[in-house]
Amino acid sequence: MSRPLRIEFPGAVYHVTAGANGRQQLFTDINDGTCFIELLAREIAQHRWICHAYCLLEDHYHLVIETPEANLSRGMGRLNMSYSQWFGRQHKQRGHLFYGRYKSIILQKERHLLEVCRHVVLNPVRVQAVNRVDHWKWSSYRPLAFEEAYPSWLHRDWLLGQLSSGADNSASAWRNYVEAGIDAPSPWENLRAGHYLGDEAFLNDITQRIRDLPLDQVAAKVTNPARPTAEKVLEAVAEASGIPRKNVLDRKSAPEAFQTAVYLLRRASNLPLRDVAELADVSQGRISQIQRRIEDNDGIAALYPWAGPLTALL
């Protein structure tokens, strides 16, 4: 069984989430929420985290944490364990409270932190817990939007500074920004390998950091965040072959581009066989045959000279 890859370094920024096991609830009343917030405050102080946003929902929570020191897993492990133990005693409940370990996405601060924080506080509206974001008490939205009393550990300056240069209109700028995000695309649409959010330079930096980590039992798809996306592969094949993008996966009208794209989706993007077969509208066995044929002929450049520049994707 694969284990999650934990990438930690000073200054890393994470979106963190954890959910309840089965159909349980993490937070059943005010006392539960208050206890979790108190335990979170303890970890923030202990590990010197910077908390940019949070949101507690009935069966899961979201945090946006910046770590000046490389210590996310230590704090998150203790936070979930401590809350689980308290919850079990409080509600006389045995068994696992959380569904597995926490999940984390590492993100590029300058490029994505603002939109991820907005996405986090909009969760209650998204799951239809409330109709308006300001109706939800258990998030970091209201302290920034209305300058209400807020916990000392909630970091507001960076977010508000991105939206306004003056203190007088920073709260209204945050309100307007969050409201505009209700219909905005999800930041997770740009997620790479399910764990990374950033531009190519950021992803290349993460790739270098991963190389020094123990990677046994880690799923292969998460060990190279700089791999090209499927869309990037298809666009590159279209450009190199001179075939319109919409025809790249048309095996009848563009067989060479089709086979090259299939090969690169497997080898460069590392997409599962099932996913490539679905994109190409052929069987998984056919995808395997194409891949073997290209490899047996010394690669795409040897088989199709026009595809030489595409080897840079590998």
ChimeraX commands (.cxc) that place a marker at each C-alpha (Angstrom):
marker #1 position 0.00,0.00,0.00 radius 0.5
marker #1 position 1.36,3.42,-0.94 radius 0.5
marker #1 position 1.91,6.06,1.69 radius 0.5
marker #1 position 1.47,9.83,1.35 radius 0.5
marker #1 position 4.50,11.85,0.33 radius 0.5
marker #1 position 5.25,14.53,2.93 radius 0.5
marker #1 position 7.29,17.40,1.53 radius 0.5
marker #1 position 8.48,19.78,4.22 radius 0.5
marker #1 position 10.81,22.75,4.04 radius 0.5
marker #1 position 11.00,26.19,5.71 radius 0.5
marker #1 position 8.49,28.55,4.15 radius 0.5
marker #1 position 6.28,25.90,2.57 radius 0.5
marker #1 position 2.56,26.72,2.27 radius 0.5
marker #1 position -0.11,24.02,2.45 radius 0.5
marker #1 position -3.80,23.50,2.06 radius 0.5
marker #1 position -4.60,20.81,4.63 radius 0.5
marker #1 position -7.79,18.85,5.06 radius 0.5
marker #1 position -8.98,15.85,7.05 radius 0.5
marker #1 position -12.36,14.15,7.15 radius 0.5
marker #1 position -14.39,11.93,9.44 radius 0.5
marker #1 position -14.42,8.18,9.10 radius 0.5
marker #1 position -17.54,6.70,7.51 radius 0.5
marker #1 position -20.66,8.73,8.20 radius 0.5
marker #1 position -19.41,10.20,11.45 radius 0.5
marker #1 position -19.23,13.89,12.21 radius 0.5
marker #1 position -16.12,15.69,13.37 radius 0.5
marker #1 position -18.04,18.56,14.92 radius 0.5
marker #1 position -21.43,17.91,16.49 radius 0.5
marker #1 position -21.80,21.02,18.66 radius 0.5
marker #1 position -20.15,24.25,19.77 radius 0.5
marker #1 position -17.98,22.44,22.30 radius 0.5
marker #1 position -16.43,20.28,19.59 radius 0.5
marker #1 position -15.59,23.26,17.41 radius 0.5
marker #1 position -14.23,25.23,20.34 radius 0.5
marker #1 position -12.01,22.36,21.45 radius 0.5
marker #1 position -10.59,21.88,17.96 radius 0.5
marker #1 position -9.82,25.59,17.64 radius 0.5
marker #1 position -8.04,25.53,21.00 radius 0.5
marker #1 position -5.96,22.52,19.97 radius 0.5
marker #1 position -5.17,24.16,16.64 radius 0.5
marker #1 position -4.03,27.28,18.47 radius 0.5
marker #1 position -1.68,25.14,20.56 radius 0.5
marker #1 position -0.05,23.63,17.48 radius 0.5
marker #1 position 0.25,27.00,15.77 radius 0.5
marker #1 position 2.07,28.38,18.80 radius 0.5
marker #1 position 4.21,25.27,19.32 radius 0.5
marker #1 position 5.36,25.01,15.70 radius 0.5
marker #1 position 5.29,28.74,14.85 radius 0.5
marker #1 position 2.91,28.18,11.98 radius 0.5
marker #1 position 1.25,31.01,10.10 radius 0.5
marker #1 position -2.45,30.26,9.62 radius 0.5
marker #1 position -3.90,32.18,6.68 radius 0.5
marker #1 position -7.37,30.58,6.61 radius 0.5
marker #1 position -9.51,27.88,8.20 radius 0.5
marker #1 position -12.99,26.41,7.89 radius 0.5
marker #1 position -14.69,23.77,10.03 radius 0.5
marker #1 position -17.59,21.80,8.53 radius 0.5
marker #1 position -19.60,18.98,10.04 radius 0.5
marker #1 position -17.54,16.10,8.70 radius 0.5
marker #1 position -14.21,17.70,7.69 radius 0.5
marker #1 position -12.03,20.76,8.05 radius 0.5
marker #1 position -9.73,22.92,5.91 radius 0.5
marker #1 position -6.60,24.81,6.96 radius 0.5
marker #1 position -4.16,26.97,5.03 radius 0.5
marker #1 position -0.85,26.81,6.86 radius 0.5
marker #1 position 2.56,28.35,6.17 radius 0.5
marker #1 position 5.47,26.68,7.99 radius 0.5
marker #1 position 8.51,28.86,8.76 radius 0.5
marker #1 position 10.09,25.62,9.97 radius 0.5
marker #1 position 9.79,22.22,8.29 radius 0.5
marker #1 position 7.34,20.70,10.77 radius 0.5
marker #1 position 3.86,20.27,9.28 radius 0.5
marker #1 position 3.56,16.52,9.90 radius 0.5
marker #1 position 4.56,16.79,13.57 radius 0.5
marker #1 position 1.91,19.37,14.32 radius 0.5
marker #1 position -0.83,17.81,12.21 radius 0.5
marker #1 position -0.25,14.39,13.71 radius 0.5
marker #1 position -0.62,15.74,17.22 radius 0.5
marker #1 position -3.61,17.92,16.32 radius 0.5
marker #1 position -5.65,15.06,14.88 radius 0.5
marker #1 position -4.60,12.62,17.58 radius 0.5
marker #1 position -5.41,15.03,20.41 radius 0.5
marker #1 position -8.79,15.96,18.99 radius 0.5
marker #1 position -9.67,12.33,18.28 radius 0.5
marker #1 position -8.88,11.39,21.88 radius 0.5
marker #1 position -10.87,14.30,23.27 radius 0.5
marker #1 position -13.82,13.54,20.99 radius 0.5
marker #1 position -13.82,9.88,22.01 radius 0.5
marker #1 position -13.90,10.76,25.71 radius 0.5
marker #1 position -16.46,13.52,25.28 radius 0.5
marker #1 position -18.90,11.43,23.23 radius 0.5
marker #1 position -18.01,8.00,24.66 radius 0.5
marker #1 position -17.10,6.81,21.20 radius 0.5
marker #1 position -14.55,4.19,20.26 radius 0.5
marker #1 position -12.79,3.58,16.98 radius 0.5
marker #1 position -11.18,5.83,14.43 radius 0.5
marker #1 position -12.59,9.33,14.17 radius 0.5
marker #1 position -10.62,10.39,11.09 radius 0.5
marker #1 position -10.65,8.73,7.71 radius 0.5
marker #1 position -6.96,8.00,7.31 radius 0.5
marker #1 position -4.28,10.64,7.64 radius 0.5
marker #1 position -4.66,14.27,6.75 radius 0.5
marker #1 position -4.23,15.31,3.10 radius 0.5
marker #1 position -2.08,18.22,2.05 radius 0.5
marker #1 position -1.51,20.21,-1.13 radius 0.5
marker #1 position 1.66,22.25,-1.35 radius 0.5
marker #1 position 1.16,25.55,-3.15 radius 0.5
marker #1 position 3.04,28.51,-4.52 radius 0.5
marker #1 position 2.32,31.38,-2.16 radius 0.5
marker #1 position 2.57,34.35,-4.50 radius 0.5
marker #1 position 0.55,32.70,-7.25 radius 0.5
marker #1 position -2.16,30.73,-5.45 radius 0.5
marker #1 position -2.46,31.53,-1.73 radius 0.5
marker #1 position -5.09,34.23,-2.15 radius 0.5
marker #1 position -7.45,32.13,-4.29 radius 0.5
marker #1 position -7.01,29.04,-2.12 radius 0.5
marker #1 position -7.96,31.00,1.01 radius 0.5
marker #1 position -11.05,32.27,-0.80 radius 0.5
marker #1 position -11.92,28.74,-1.89 radius 0.5
marker #1 position -11.59,27.52,1.71 radius 0.5
marker #1 position -13.96,30.06,3.26 radius 0.5
marker #1 position -16.52,29.49,0.48 radius 0.5
marker #1 position -16.85,25.81,1.36 radius 0.5
marker #1 position -19.97,26.25,3.54 radius 0.5
marker #1 position -21.78,27.84,0.58 radius 0.5
marker #1 position -20.44,25.24,-1.81 radius 0.5
marker #1 position -21.76,22.33,0.28 radius 0.5
marker #1 position -25.02,24.26,0.87 radius 0.5
marker #1 position -24.59,24.48,4.64 radius 0.5
marker #1 position -25.54,28.16,4.33 radius 0.5
marker #1 position -26.70,30.47,1.57 radius 0.5
marker #1 position -24.22,33.25,2.35 radius 0.5
marker #1 position -20.60,32.98,3.35 radius 0.5
marker #1 position -21.01,35.49,6.20 radius 0.5
marker #1 position -23.63,33.23,7.83 radius 0.5
marker #1 position -20.98,30.64,8.71 radius 0.5
marker #1 position -19.30,31.23,12.05 radius 0.5
marker #1 position -16.63,28.54,11.90 radius 0.5
marker #1 position -14.27,30.02,9.33 radius 0.5
marker #1 position -11.79,32.84,8.92 radius 0.5
marker #1 position -14.05,34.79,6.58 radius 0.5
marker #1 position -15.82,37.06,9.07 radius 0.5
marker #1 position -12.73,38.25,10.98 radius 0.5
marker #1 position -11.29,39.58,7.71 radius 0.5
marker #1 position -14.56,40.77,6.19 radius 0.5
marker #1 position -15.96,42.68,9.14 radius 0.5
marker #1 position -12.91,43.25,11.32 radius 0.5
marker #1 position -14.52,41.24,14.11 radius 0.5
marker #1 position -12.53,39.99,17.07 radius 0.5
marker #1 position -10.25,37.27,15.77 radius 0.5
marker #1 position -7.80,34.81,17.30 radius 0.5
marker #1 position -4.29,36.17,17.65 radius 0.5
marker #1 position -2.94,33.25,15.61 radius 0.5
marker #1 position -4.99,34.10,12.50 radius 0.5
marker #1 position -2.70,35.91,10.09 radius 0.5
marker #1 position -4.59,38.58,8.16 radius 0.5
marker #1 position -1.96,41.01,6.95 radius 0.5
marker #1 position -0.74,39.10,3.90 radius 0.5
marker #1 position -4.19,38.41,2.45 radius 0.5
marker #1 position -5.54,41.89,3.03 radius 0.5
marker #1 position -2.32,43.41,1.76 radius 0.5
marker #1 position -2.79,41.62,-1.57 radius 0.5
marker #1 position -6.21,43.19,-2.01 radius 0.5
marker #1 position -5.76,46.72,-0.74 radius 0.5
marker #1 position -2.99,49.16,0.03 radius 0.5
marker #1 position -5.03,50.96,2.67 radius 0.5
marker #1 position -6.48,49.72,5.95 radius 0.5
marker #1 position -9.70,51.66,5.41 radius 0.5
marker #1 position -10.98,49.52,2.56 radius 0.5
marker #1 position -9.18,46.20,3.11 radius 0.5
marker #1 position -12.22,44.52,4.70 radius 0.5
marker #1 position -14.52,45.53,1.85 radius 0.5
marker #1 position -11.91,44.42,-0.67 radius 0.5
marker #1 position -11.88,40.97,0.94 radius 0.5
marker #1 position -15.69,40.80,0.93 radius 0.5
marker #1 position -15.80,41.72,-2.75 radius 0.5
marker #1 position -13.07,39.26,-3.63 radius 0.5
marker #1 position -14.77,36.35,-1.85 radius 0.5
marker #1 position -18.18,37.16,-3.30 radius 0.5
marker #1 position -16.68,37.21,-6.78 radius 0.5
marker #1 position -15.29,33.73,-6.16 radius 0.5
marker #1 position -18.62,31.97,-5.80 radius 0.5
marker #1 position -18.75,31.31,-9.54 radius 0.5
marker #1 position -15.00,31.35,-10.15 radius 0.5
marker #1 position -13.18,28.20,-11.35 radius 0.5
marker #1 position -11.79,26.02,-8.59 radius 0.5
marker #1 position -8.04,26.44,-7.98 radius 0.5
marker #1 position -7.85,22.64,-7.96 radius 0.5
marker #1 position -8.42,22.66,-11.72 radius 0.5
marker #1 position -4.73,23.55,-12.00 radius 0.5
marker #1 position -3.58,20.86,-9.57 radius 0.5
marker #1 position -0.63,18.77,-10.72 radius 0.5
marker #1 position -0.37,15.10,-9.75 radius 0.5
marker #1 position -3.05,15.68,-7.12 radius 0.5
marker #1 position -0.63,17.39,-4.72 radius 0.5
marker #1 position 0.97,20.50,-6.22 radius 0.5
marker #1 position -0.24,23.96,-7.22 radius 0.5
marker #1 position 2.19,26.34,-8.87 radius 0.5
marker #1 position 4.00,27.38,-12.02 radius 0.5
marker #1 position 6.73,25.42,-13.80 radius 0.5
marker #1 position 9.58,27.00,-11.81 radius 0.5
marker #1 position 7.84,26.12,-8.54 radius 0.5
marker #1 position 7.19,22.55,-9.69 radius 0.5
marker #1 position 10.80,22.10,-10.77 radius 0.5
marker #1 position 11.94,23.30,-7.35 radius 0.5
marker #1 position 9.64,20.80,-5.65 radius 0.5
marker #1 position 10.97,18.05,-7.93 radius 0.5
marker #1 position 14.49,18.76,-6.72 radius 0.5
marker #1 position 13.37,18.58,-3.09 radius 0.5
marker #1 position 11.58,15.27,-3.64 radius 0.5
marker #1 position 14.73,13.61,-4.95 radius 0.5
marker #1 position 16.24,13.63,-1.46 radius 0.5
marker #1 position 13.23,11.94,0.16 radius 0.5
marker #1 position 12.65,8.21,0.73 radius 0.5
marker #1 position 10.31,7.27,-2.10 radius 0.5
marker #1 position 9.72,3.59,-1.42 radius 0.5
marker #1 position 5.99,2.89,-1.11 radius 0.5
marker #1 position 5.17,6.34,-2.51 radius 0.5
marker #1 position 2.80,6.41,-5.49 radius 0.5
marker #1 position 4.82,7.12,-8.65 radius 0.5
marker #1 position 2.43,9.78,-9.91 radius 0.5
marker #1 position 3.28,12.17,-7.06 radius 0.5
marker #1 position 7.08,11.93,-7.21 radius 0.5
marker #1 position 7.51,14.19,-10.25 radius 0.5
marker #1 position 5.27,17.26,-10.03 radius 0.5
marker #1 position 6.90,18.84,-13.06 radius 0.5
marker #1 position 5.51,16.19,-15.41 radius 0.5
marker #1 position 3.56,17.80,-18.26 radius 0.5
marker #1 position -0.20,17.76,-17.99 radius 0.5
marker #1 position -2.30,15.86,-20.51 radius 0.5
marker #1 position -3.37,19.12,-22.11 radius 0.5
marker #1 position 0.23,20.27,-22.47 radius 0.5
marker #1 position 1.12,16.97,-24.16 radius 0.5
marker #1 position -1.74,17.22,-26.63 radius 0.5
marker #1 position -0.93,20.83,-27.47 radius 0.5
marker #1 position 2.74,19.95,-27.99 radius 0.5
marker #1 position 1.88,17.04,-30.29 radius 0.5
marker #1 position -0.45,19.29,-32.28 radius 0.5
marker #1 position 2.28,21.90,-32.73 radius 0.5
marker #1 position 5.00,19.39,-33.67 radius 0.5
marker #1 position 2.83,17.43,-36.10 radius 0.5
marker #1 position 0.99,20.36,-37.63 radius 0.5
marker #1 position -2.29,18.66,-36.77 radius 0.5
marker #1 position -5.14,20.72,-35.24 radius 0.5
marker #1 position -5.42,20.10,-31.48 radius 0.5
marker #1 position -8.93,18.70,-31.87 radius 0.5
marker #1 position -7.64,15.98,-34.25 radius 0.5
marker #1 position -4.63,14.79,-32.26 radius 0.5
marker #1 position -6.56,11.90,-30.73 radius 0.5
marker #1 position -8.34,10.98,-33.96 radius 0.5
marker #1 position -6.68,7.65,-34.73 radius 0.5
marker #1 position -8.12,7.47,-38.24 radius 0.5
marker #1 position -7.26,10.91,-39.62 radius 0.5
marker #1 position -3.98,11.39,-37.73 radius 0.5
marker #1 position -2.56,7.96,-36.79 radius 0.5
marker #1 position 1.02,9.13,-36.17 radius 0.5
marker #1 position -0.05,12.02,-33.93 radius 0.5
marker #1 position -2.52,9.72,-32.19 radius 0.5
marker #1 position 0.12,7.12,-31.34 radius 0.5
marker #1 position 2.64,9.75,-30.29 radius 0.5
marker #1 position 0.10,11.41,-28.02 radius 0.5
marker #1 position -0.92,8.10,-26.45 radius 0.5
marker #1 position 2.72,7.24,-25.78 radius 0.5
marker #1 position 3.47,10.61,-24.21 radius 0.5
marker #1 position 0.34,10.56,-22.08 radius 0.5
marker #1 position 1.62,7.32,-20.58 radius 0.5
marker #1 position 5.33,8.06,-20.42 radius 0.5
marker #1 position 5.53,11.83,-19.96 radius 0.5
marker #1 position 2.31,12.60,-18.08 radius 0.5
marker #1 position 2.30,9.20,-16.34 radius 0.5
marker #1 position -1.46,8.90,-16.69 radius 0.5
marker #1 position -2.95,5.55,-15.68 radius 0.5
marker #1 position -3.63,3.13,-18.51 radius 0.5
marker #1 position -7.35,3.40,-17.84 radius 0.5
marker #1 position -7.35,7.20,-18.18 radius 0.5
marker #1 position -5.40,7.20,-21.44 radius 0.5
marker #1 position -7.71,4.56,-22.90 radius 0.5
marker #1 position -10.70,6.70,-22.00 radius 0.5
marker #1 position -9.18,9.82,-23.56 radius 0.5
marker #1 position -8.22,7.95,-26.72 radius 0.5
marker #1 position -11.50,6.01,-26.90 radius 0.5
marker #1 position -9.75,2.66,-27.35 radius 0.5
marker #1 position -9.14,-0.36,-25.15 radius 0.5
marker #1 position -6.42,-0.49,-22.51 radius 0.5
marker #1 position -4.87,-3.36,-24.44 radius 0.5
marker #1 position -4.54,-1.14,-27.51 radius 0.5
marker #1 position -2.80,1.54,-25.46 radius 0.5
marker #1 position -0.30,-1.04,-24.20 radius 0.5
marker #1 position 0.35,-2.24,-27.77 radius 0.5
marker #1 position 1.09,1.30,-28.95 radius 0.5
marker #1 position 3.44,1.91,-26.06 radius 0.5
marker #1 position 5.34,-1.35,-26.64 radius 0.5
marker #1 position 5.61,-0.72,-30.38 radius 0.5
marker #1 position 7.13,2.72,-29.89 radius 0.5
marker #1 position 9.55,1.49,-27.25 radius 0.5
marker #1 position 10.57,-1.49,-29.42 radius 0.5
marker #1 position 11.38,0.98,-32.23 radius 0.5
marker #1 position 13.67,3.16,-30.07 radius 0.5
marker #1 position 11.13,5.83,-29.26 radius 0.5
marker #1 position 8.97,8.42,-30.96 radius 0.5
marker #1 position 11.88,10.33,-32.56 radius 0.5
marker #1 position 13.16,7.22,-34.32 radius 0.5
marker #1 position 9.70,6.18,-35.48 radius 0.5
marker #1 position 8.45,9.66,-36.42 radius 0.5
marker #1 position 11.26,12.18,-37.13 radius 0.5
marker #1 position 8.89,15.14,-36.76 radius 0.5
marker #1 position 8.37,14.09,-33.11 radius 0.5
marker #1 position 12.01,14.69,-32.16 radius 0.5
marker #1 position 11.33,17.94,-30.21 radius 0.5
marker #1 position 8.71,16.10,-28.15 radius 0.5
marker #1 position 11.36,13.99,-26.43 radius 0.5
marker #1 position 11.98,17.04,-24.22 radius 0.5
marker #1 position 8.73,16.15,-22.45 radius 0.5
marker #1 position 10.11,12.82,-21.29 radius 0.5
marker link #1:1,2 radius 0.2
marker link #1:2,3 radius 0.2
marker link #1:3,4 radius 0.2
marker link #1:4,5 radius 0.2
marker link #1:5,6 radius 0.2
marker link #1:6,7 radius 0.2
marker link #1:7,8 radius 0.2
marker link #1:8,9 radius 0.2
marker link #1:9,10 radius 0.2
marker link #1:10,11 radius 0.2
marker link #1:11,12 radius 0.2
marker link #1:12,13 radius 0.2
marker link #1:13,14 radius 0.2
marker link #1:14,15 radius 0.2
marker link #1:15,16 radius 0.2
marker link #1:16,17 radius 0.2
marker link #1:17,18 radius 0.2
marker link #1:18,19 radius 0.2
marker link #1:19,20 radius 0.2
marker link #1:20,21 radius 0.2
marker link #1:21,22 radius 0.2
marker link #1:22,23 radius 0.2
marker link #1:23,24 radius 0.2
marker link #1:24,25 radius 0.2
marker link #1:25,26 radius 0.2
marker link #1:26,27 radius 0.2
marker link #1:27,28 radius 0.2
marker link #1:28,29 radius 0.2
marker link #1:29,30 radius 0.2
marker link #1:30,31 radius 0.2
marker link #1:31,32 radius 0.2
marker link #1:32,33 radius 0.2
marker link #1:33,34 radius 0.2
marker link #1:34,35 radius 0.2
marker link #1:35,36 radius 0.2
marker link #1:36,37 radius 0.2
marker link #1:37,38 radius 0.2
marker link #1:38,39 radius 0.2
marker link #1:39,40 radius 0.2
marker link #1:40,41 radius 0.2
marker link #1:41,42 radius 0.2
marker link #1:42,43 radius 0.2
marker link #1:43,44 radius 0.2
marker link #1:44,45 radius 0.2
marker link #1:45,46 radius 0.2
marker link #1:46,47 radius 0.2
marker link #1:47,48 radius 0.2
marker link #1:48,49 radius 0.2
marker link #1:49,50 radius 0.2
marker link #1:50,51 radius 0.2
marker link #1:51,52 radius 0.2
marker link #1:52,53 radius 0.2
marker link #1:53,54 radius 0.2
marker link #1:54,55 radius 0.2
marker link #1:55,56 radius 0.2
marker link #1:56,57 radius 0.2
marker link #1:57,58 radius 0.2
marker link #1:58,59 radius 0.2
marker link #1:59,60 radius 0.2
marker link #1:60,61 radius 0.2
marker link #1:61,62 radius 0.2
marker link #1:62,63 radius 0.2
marker link #1:63,64 radius 0.2
marker link #1:64,65 radius 0.2
marker link #1:65,66 radius 0.2
marker link #1:66,67 radius 0.2
marker link #1:67,68 radius 0.2
marker link #1:68,69 radius 0.2
marker link #1:69,70 radius 0.2
marker link #1:70,71 radius 0.2
marker link #1:71,72 radius 0.2
marker link #1:72,73 radius 0.2
marker link #1:73,74 radius 0.2
marker link #1:74,75 radius 0.2
marker link #1:75,76 radius 0.2
marker link #1:76,77 radius 0.2
marker link #1:77,78 radius 0.2
marker link #1:78,79 radius 0.2
marker link #1:79,80 radius 0.2
marker link #1:80,81 radius 0.2
marker link #1:81,82 radius 0.2
marker link #1:82,83 radius 0.2
marker link #1:83,84 radius 0.2
marker link #1:84,85 radius 0.2
marker link #1:85,86 radius 0.2
marker link #1:86,87 radius 0.2
marker link #1:87,88 radius 0.2
marker link #1:88,89 radius 0.2
marker link #1:89,90 radius 0.2
marker link #1:90,91 radius 0.2
marker link #1:91,92 radius 0.2
marker link #1:92,93 radius 0.2
marker link #1:93,94 radius 0.2
marker link #1:94,95 radius 0.2
marker link #1:95,96 radius 0.2
marker link #1:96,97 radius 0.2
marker link #1:97,98 radius 0.2
marker link #1:98,99 radius 0.2
marker link #1:99,100 radius 0.2
marker link #1:100,101 radius 0.2
marker link #1:101,102 radius 0.2
marker link #1:102,103 radius 0.2
marker link #1:103,104 radius 0.2
marker link #1:104,105 radius 0.2
marker link #1:105,106 radius 0.2
marker link #1:106,107 radius 0.2
marker link #1:107,108 radius 0.2
marker link #1:108,109 radius 0.2
marker link #1:109,110 radius 0.2
marker link #1:110,111 radius 0.2
marker link #1:111,112 radius 0.2
marker link #1:112,113 radius 0.2
marker link #1:113,114 radius 0.2
marker link #1:114,115 radius 0.2
marker link #1:115,116 radius 0.2
marker link #1:116,117 radius 0.2
marker link #1:117,118 radius 0.2
marker link #1:118,119 radius 0.2
marker link #1:119,120 radius 0.2
marker link #1:120,121 radius 0.2
marker link #1:121,122 radius 0.2
marker link #1:122,123 radius 0.2
marker link #1:123,124 radius 0.2
marker link #1:124,125 radius 0.2
marker link #1:125,126 radius 0.2
marker link #1:126,127 radius 0.2
marker link #1:127,128 radius 0.2
marker link #1:128,129 radius 0.2
marker link #1:129,130 radius 0.2
marker link #1:130,131 radius 0.2
marker link #1:131,132 radius 0.2
marker link #1:132,133 radius 0.2
marker link #1:133,134 radius 0.2
marker link #1:134,135 radius 0.2
marker link #1:135,136 radius 0.2
marker link #1:136,137 radius 0.2
marker link #1:137,138 radius 0.2
marker link #1:138,139 radius 0.2
marker link #1:139,140 radius 0.2
marker link #1:140,141 radius 0.2
marker link #1:141,142 radius 0.2
marker link #1:142,143 radius 0.2
marker link #1:143,144 radius 0.2
marker link #1:144,145 radius 0.2
marker link #1:145,146 radius 0.2
marker link #1:146,147 radius 0.2
marker link #1:147,148 radius 0.2
marker link #1:148,149 radius 0.2
marker link #1:149,150 radius 0.2
marker link #1:150,151 radius 0.2
marker link #1:151,152 radius 0.2
marker link #1:152,153 radius 0.2
marker link #1:153,154 radius 0.2
marker link #1:154,155 radius 0.2
marker link #1:155,156 radius 0.2
marker link #1:156,157 radius 0.2
marker link #1:157,158 radius 0.2
marker link #1:158,159 radius 0.2
marker link #1:159,160 radius 0.2
marker link #1:160,161 radius 0.2
marker link #1:161,162 radius 0.2
marker link #1:162,163 radius 0.2
marker link #1:163,164 radius 0.2
marker link #1:164,165 radius 0.2
marker link #1:165,166 radius 0.2
marker link #1:166,167 radius 0.2
marker link #1:167,168 radius 0.2
marker link #1:168,169 radius 0.2
marker link #1:169,170 radius 0.2
marker link #1:170,171 radius 0.2
marker link #1:171,172 radius 0.2
marker link #1:172,173 radius 0.2
marker link #1:173,174 radius 0.2
marker link #1:174,175 radius 0.2
marker link #1:175,176 radius 0.2
marker link #1:176,177 radius 0.2
marker link #1:177,178 radius 0.2
marker link #1:178,179 radius 0.2
marker link #1:179,180 radius 0.2
marker link #1:180,181 radius 0.2
marker link #1:181,182 radius 0.2
marker link #1:182,183 radius 0.2
marker link #1:183,184 radius 0.2
marker link #1:184,185 radius 0.2
marker link #1:185,186 radius 0.2
marker link #1:186,187 radius 0.2
marker link #1:187,188 radius 0.2
marker link #1:188,189 radius 0.2
marker link #1:189,190 radius 0.2
marker link #1:190,191 radius 0.2
marker link #1:191,192 radius 0.2
marker link #1:192,193 radius 0.2
marker link #1:193,194 radius 0.2
marker link #1:194,195 radius 0.2
marker link #1:195,196 radius 0.2
marker link #1:196,197 radius 0.2
marker link #1:197,198 radius 0.2
marker link #1:198,199 radius 0.2
marker link #1:199,200 radius 0.2
marker link #1:200,201 radius 0.2
marker link #1:201,202 radius 0.2
marker link #1:202,203 radius 0.2
marker link #1:203,204 radius 0.2
marker link #1:204,205 radius 0.2
marker link #1:205,206 radius 0.2
marker link #1:206,207 radius 0.2
marker link #1:207,208 radius 0.2
marker link #1:208,209 radius 0.2
marker link #1:209,210 radius 0.2
marker link #1:210,211 radius 0.2
marker link #1:211,212 radius 0.2
marker link #1:212,213 radius 0.2
marker link #1:213,214 radius 0.2
marker link #1:214,215 radius 0.2
marker link #1:215,216 radius 0.2
marker link #1:216,217 radius 0.2
marker link #1:217,218 radius 0.2
marker link #1:218,219 radius 0.2
marker link #1:219,220 radius 0.2
marker link #1:220,221 radius 0.2
marker link #1:221,222 radius 0.2
marker link #1:222,223 radius 0.2
marker link #1:223,224 radius 0.2
marker link #1:224,225 radius 0.2
marker link #1:225,226 radius 0.2
marker link #1:226,227 radius 0.2
marker link #1:227,228 radius 0.2
marker link #1:228,229 radius 0.2
marker link #1:229,230 radius 0.2
marker link #1:230,231 radius 0.2
marker link #1:231,232 radius 0.2
marker link #1:232,233 radius 0.2
marker link #1:233,234 radius 0.2
marker link #1:234,235 radius 0.2
marker link #1:235,236 radius 0.2
marker link #1:236,237 radius 0.2
marker link #1:237,238 radius 0.2
marker link #1:238,239 radius 0.2
marker link #1:239,240 radius 0.2
marker link #1:240,241 radius 0.2
marker link #1:241,242 radius 0.2
marker link #1:242,243 radius 0.2
marker link #1:243,244 radius 0.2
marker link #1:244,245 radius 0.2
marker link #1:245,246 radius 0.2
marker link #1:246,247 radius 0.2
marker link #1:247,248 radius 0.2
marker link #1:248,249 radius 0.2
marker link #1:249,250 radius 0.2
marker link #1:250,251 radius 0.2
marker link #1:251,252 radius 0.2
marker link #1:252,253 radius 0.2
marker link #1:253,254 radius 0.2
marker link #1:254,255 radius 0.2
marker link #1:255,256 radius 0.2
marker link #1:256,257 radius 0.2
marker link #1:257,258 radius 0.2
marker link #1:258,259 radius 0.2
marker link #1:259,260 radius 0.2
marker link #1:260,261 radius 0.2
marker link #1:261,262 radius 0.2
marker link #1:262,263 radius 0.2
marker link #1:263,264 radius 0.2
marker link #1:264,265 radius 0.2
marker link #1:265,266 radius 0.2
marker link #1:266,267 radius 0.2
marker link #1:267,268 radius 0.2
marker link #1:268,269 radius 0.2
marker link #1:269,270 radius 0.2
marker link #1:270,271 radius 0.2
marker link #1:271,272 radius 0.2
marker link #1:272,273 radius 0.2
marker link #1:273,274 radius 0.2
marker link #1:274,275 radius 0.2
marker link #1:275,276 radius 0.2
marker link #1:276,277 radius 0.2
marker link #1:277,278 radius 0.2
marker link #1:278,279 radius 0.2
marker link #1:279,280 radius 0.2
marker link #1:280,281 radius 0.2
marker link #1:281,282 radius 0.2
marker link #1:282,283 radius 0.2
marker link #1:283,284 radius 0.2
marker link #1:284,285 radius 0.2
marker link #1:285,286 radius 0.2
marker link #1:286,287 radius 0.2
marker link #1:287,288 radius 0.2
marker link #1:288,289 radius 0.2
marker link #1:289,290 radius 0.2
marker link #1:290,291 radius 0.2
marker link #1:291,292 radius 0.2
marker link #1:292,293 radius 0.2
marker link #1:293,294 radius 0.2
marker link #1:294,295 radius 0.2
marker link #1:295,296 radius 0.2
marker link #1:296,297 radius 0.2
marker link #1:297,298 radius 0.2
marker link #1:298,299 radius 0.2
marker link #1:299,300 radius 0.2
marker link #1:300,301 radius 0.2
marker link #1:301,302 radius 0.2
marker link #1:302,303 radius 0.2
marker link #1:303,304 radius 0.2
marker link #1:304,305 radius 0.2
marker link #1:305,306 radius 0.2
marker link #1:306,307 radius 0.2
marker link #1:307,308 radius 0.2
marker link #1:308,309 radius 0.2
marker link #1:309,310 radius 0.2
marker link #1:310,311 radius 0.2
marker link #1:311,312 radius 0.2
marker link #1:312,313 radius 0.2
marker link #1:313,314 radius 0.2
view
